[in-house]
Amino acid sequence: MPITNISEAKAQLSALIERVLAGEEVIIGKAGKPVARLVKYERPVGPREPGALRGRITIADDFDELPDELREAFGMAEP
């Protein structure tokens, strides 16, 4: 698969997008080395699952507390 250099990709982005929409994969390179791959975006299939990250995300107990210097900056505390 040929590599398209960055300057050529910038100049021909619309044409590259059309190639991708036609099912082709485009490799973009810098100094002759591949650095990015342009592929057609595929939306996830199926409905979203609410609560999929349950138990994986935690919020620190002091999440709502501002540090003293920020409280002062916002006029919420005496300097």
Secondary structure, DSSP 4 states (H G I P E B T S, - for coil): -PEEEHHHHHHTHHHHHHHHHTT--EEEEETTEEEEEE----PPPS---TTTTTTT----TTTTPPPHHHHHHTTSS--
